């Protein structure tokens, strides 16, 4: 009898282990699809705007317009890495660094729309949505607070511009690197994204881009729903402990993990979006996710830095300068805001308050996304052009 019970116990352990293994493979597959979905959405926005994303920067006649343009451009393209790389190219082509600095700050705000959209995948469950929406919008509040602190200092004292120039002069003249050869995540998702783009061309422009946007957002919703379900069953015992080793062991570990993951995938949108379903499923609390998202802010600077090192000629120092300004700005934001307790808690309180309201009235959450990332910046741009 004991032998039979032992055999049944062994079989149960094997079946459990096999089921966990299969579920983890499914989670990895869904994560891959989520990354592809983000890529599809970004490609759709680029196609829908007719490939004229750079023209969004032509109206930056003052720092506030630069901030708004950086926000809107990144919200449309859904990649701060792409926008900052474009800015590096523009600076290399003669755009003044002082004009580019607020654009870089705006890119930080605009990139948060992706994980906020991802949080809507939990909208069917009130508590899950509250947790997920708070985890997504804490990044928004942090980036807005960072702008409120550093933009006035930059306007009046030019501290970031000066610091960036000092470091750029020291570093310029280094060996050129190609960002394309480093971005293996983009290469891994290229077959799916490329096939979808080819298929979308059966529709006339800009509807081909719109179709990619719809497909990308729909895929985000589907993957998030299934990732959440799988994580609920997997995030127990050792699996949860392993994740907490990387993220849940204090702010330094969280920031370091967020930085490393974002350097590897070259997308803060992807990194922070992957945390949203974990928060929604209750695996991590808001205070654990918060440092991880700050690390994503730092890690996303690598793409612009690599792009800048590929620039040669008279403007090479300025291209590297704006890339370094992005790194200095994001690092200083983490040190100042997270380093001072009275500032550290403000994004948390703001995110929790907004999540409570959004979970009670889903239309408020939608209004927040449309208002912050599109309507308000659009109205500001319109008023500025009317007065120019």
N, C-alpha and C positions, 0 to 999 in steps of 0.2 A: 504494500500500500504506500509506504514511504517512497519507494522507488518510483511508483507511478506519479505520486504527487510532485516529486522532484523533476521528473520528465516534463510534466505539464507546466511546472513553473519555468523550466528552461525554455520550453516552446513559447510561453507567454512573453518571456524576456526577449527572445529572438524576434517574435512578431512585433513587439513594441519597438524594438530597435530598428527593424526594417521599416515600420510605418513612419518613425521619426526621420529616418534617412530619406525616404521618399518625400515626406513633407518639406524637408529642408531643400531638396532638389527643386520642388515646386516653388518654394519661396525664392530661391535664386533665379528661377525662370521668370517668375513674376516681377522680380526686381529688374531683370533685364528688359522685360516688356515696359516697365515703368520708365526706365531710362530712354527706351525707344520712343515712348509716348511723349516725353518731354522734348525729345529731338524732333518728332513729327510736328508738335505744336509750334516750336521755334521756326522750323522750316516753313510751316504754313504762314506764319506771320511775315517772314521774309518774302515769300512769294506773293502774298496778298498786298504787300506794300510796293510791289513791282521792283524789288531789289534796290530801292532808293533809300535805304536806311541811313546812309551817311548824310543825306540832305536834311535829316532832322536836326543836325547840328549847326546848320547854316544861320540860325536865328539867335544864337547865343550872344546877344548884345550886352548883357550884364550878368552878374553872378547868379541871380535868382532865375533868370531864363535858362542859364546853363544847367542849374540844378534840376529844373523842370524837364528840360530836354533829355538829360541823362536818365531821369526817372521814367519818362514816357517811352524812350527808345528801348530801355532794358525791359520794361513791362511788355512791349510788343515783341521783342526778339527773345525774351525770356532767357537771357544769358548775359550776366554782367561781364563774364570773361570775353564774350564777343564784343560787347560795347567798349570795354576798356582797351581791347586790342585795336578796335577801329580808332579810338581816340589816340592811341600811340601812333598809329599810321598817320592821322591828321596832324599831330604835333610834328612828326617827322617831315610832313609836307608843308609845315610853316604855321600851323595853328598856334597862337600864343599859349604858353603853359598856364598863365594866369586865367585864361578863358577856359582851359580844359579842366582845371581843378574842380570847380563846382559840378561839372559833368560827371566826373568820377564819383563824387559824393552822391549824386542822383542815381548813378548806376547801382549803388548799394541798396537804395530804397526800392528801385524797380525790380530787382532780382527776387524780392521776397514774394512777389505775386504768385510764383509757381507753387511754393509750399502752401500758400493760402488757398489756392485752387484745389490742391491735393486734399486739404482738410475737408473740403466739401464732399469728398467720397464717404465720409462718416455721417452725413447729414441725416440718415434714417434713424440713427440711435442718438438720442438727446445727450446722454452722458459721454458717449464716445466723441460726439461732435464737439462738445464743450472742451474736452481734453485736447483733441486734435487742433481745434481752432486756436486755443490758447498757445499751444506749442508752435503753431505757425506764426501767429501775430506777435509773439514776443520778439521775434527777429525784426519785424516792422518797427516796433516801438524803440528797440535798441538803435536801429539805424537812423531813425528820425531824431532821437535824442543826441546821437553823435553829430548829426548835421547842425542841430541847434547850438551845440557847444563849439564846434570847430569852424563852421562857416564864418561867423562873425570875426573870429580870431584871424582867419585867413584873409578876409576882406580888409581888415585894419592893419594887420601886421605881416601878412604873407609868410607865416611860420612854416607851413608845409612846403611852399614853393622854395624857400631858402634852404630848408633841410634837404629836400630832394636834390637840389642843385649841388650841394656840398658832397653828398654821397655819389651822385652821378659823375662828377668830375674825378672822383677817386677811382671809380669802377670802369669808366668808359675806356674803350680800346680792347675789351675782352674778346675772346673768340666767339664768333657768330654761332648761334644755335637755331635750329628750325623747330618751331612749335608743332608743326604738323607731324613730325616723326615721333613726338612725345605723346601725342593724344591717341593712345590705343583704344580708349573707350569709344571715341568717335568712330574709329575703324571697326570696332566690334559691332556697333549698331548700324553701320553704314548699309549693310545688305537689306535690312528691314526698312530703314528710312528711305534709302534710295529706291527700292521697289515701290513703296507707297507713293513717292514723288513722281515716279514714271507713270504709275497708274492714274494719278490725279490729273495728268496732262490731257486726259480725254475731255476734261472740262475746260472751258475758256477762262482766261484770267479775268478777274481775280478769284473766281470761284474754285479754281484748283487749289489755291492757298487756303481758302475758307474750308474746303473739304478736309484738308490735312489738319486744320485747327480742330474741327469737329471730331475727327477720328482720334486725334491725340488726346483731347479732353475726355472723350468717351472711354478710351483705353486706360487713362489715369483712374477714372472712376471704377472700372471693372477690376483692375489690378489691386487697387487699394482695398476694395471690399474683400477680395479673396486673401490678400496678404494679412488683413486684420483677423480673419477667421483662423488662418493657419497659425498665426503668432499666438493667439489665445491658447491653442493647444500645445504649442511648442515652448512657450516662455515659462517653463517650470523647471525646477531642479538645476542641473548643471548648465543647461543652455542659458538660462537667465543669469546665472552666476558669471559665465564667461562674458556676456555682454556688459554686465555691471563692472567687470574688471577693467574694461576699456572706457566706459562712459560714467558709471555710477560711483567712482571712487574719488570724488572731489573735483573742483573746478579745473585744476591743472591737467588732470587726466582727460577731462572732457574737452577742454580747449585743444590739447595736443592731439586727441583722437580726431576731432573735427577738422583740424588743420591738415593732418596726414591724409585722411580720406579724401578731402577736397583736392589736395595736391595730386592724388592718384587719379581721380575722375575728372579733374579740371572743371568742376561745375558746383558752385555753392548751392544752386537751385536743386541739383540732384541730391547732394548730401543732406540738406535740410529737409527735402521732401521725403527721404527715406526714414527720417526720424518721426515724421508726423504720424504714420500708422502705428509706430511703436508707442507713441504717447497716447494715441486714440485707444489702443488696446489695453492701456493701463500698465504697460511694461515699465515705462519710465515716467517719472513725474516731471512737471514743468521745470522745476529747479535743477533737475539732472539734464534735461534737454538743452536748457538755456546756455550753459558753457559750450556745449558741442556746436551750437549754431554760431557762437562767436568765433570758434576755431575755423568754421567754414568761411567766415569773412576774411580771415588771414590767408587761408589756403587758396582762395580764388585768385589771389594776386599773382600766382605763378605764371598764368597764361600771358598776361600783359608783360611780365618781366622777360619771358622767353621771346615774345614778339619784339620787345625793345632791343634785345641783344642781337637780333638779326638786322637791325638798322645800321647802315654805315653812312659816312659823309658828314657834312657840317652839322646836321641836326641830330646826329646820333646821341649826343649828350642830352638833348632836350627830350628825345623819345624815352631814354632811360630815366630821365628825371621824373616824368609824369608817371611812369610805371612804379618807380620807387615811392612817389608821393602816395599812390594807392596803398602800397604796403605800409608806409609810415602812418598814414591816416587810420587804416584799419587796426593796426597794432596799438596805436595811441588810444583809439576809442575803447579797446578792450581794457587797457591798463588804467585809463582814467575812470570809465564808467563802472567796470566791474571791480576796480580796485578801491573805489569809494563806496562804502556800504549804503549811504543815503541816495546815491545815484543807482547803485546796482539793483535795488528793489523796484525802481520806477517802471521799467519794462514789464516786470512780473505783475505788478498791480494793474497796469494798463491792459495787459493781455488777459488776465483773469476777469477783469471787469467787462471787456468787450466780448469775451467768450460766453459769459453768463447772459448778456443781452442777446448775442447771436444765437445761442442755443434755445432761447425762449421764442425769439422771432427770427426765423431763418431769413426773411427778407432784409433784416438789418445787416446780416453778414454779407449778402449779395450787394447791398447798397454800399457797404464799406469798401468792398473790392472795386466796384465801378467808380465810386467817388474818389477814393484816395489815389488810385493808379491812373485813372483816365479822365473823369469829369472835371475835377478840380484843376489838374495840370492843364487840361485842354482849355478851360475857361481862362486861366492865367495867360496861356500863350495867345489866345484870341484877343484879350484885352491889351496885351503888350503890343501886338501887331497893329491894333486899331490906334494906339497912341503913338506909334513910331512914324 
